[in-house]
């Protein structure tokens, strides 16, 4: 027998080693799972299921190894092609977004939101709010149109008023005088050499 198993004397100085030894021994999950009997299964069926479980776990390990090898090979191909990590990240994000869109949770959420939207738009409160906003918009447009018409009418009245016409006539008269003065002022401007055609006085020295 093992020394730890033999030393069970309470007066022994090594009496605490047995519990420590048992605590450090790893427990096999398969052994722990086999401890309680499975109800409704015969011994042969249980053994068959356990054999299948072992086979599936081995296949999972193999697939993980294959996946790791494929990922290394993919990384090497990207490195040789000059593809950056950012490009791979974009592809992963795009793929994740696509996978999320086609997932059952996303589809169900979209359908639920569509149902809520339909219920909200068909509710009496939504219709009343929409009608109120529509009426408010129509009243605002009508008010702006009324103000614009009033301003246009006011400007028309100002143009037809005697004061505005008198002012307009004065401006036209001043404009005519200015334009006429420019057209006829070429012959009336004094000559830079003197008045008329008189020669300049002779300033020759005596």
ZIFEN-V463758 format. One record per helix or strand. SS is the DSSP state (a for helix, b for strand). FROM is the first residue (numbers start at 0). TO is the last residue. Records with the same first field share a line. If there is no record, write none. Layout:
SS: FROM-TO + FROM-TO
This chain:
a: 2-5 + 16-23 + 28-34 + 42-80 + 84-101 + 103-121 + 123-159 + 161-187
b: 190-190 + 193-193
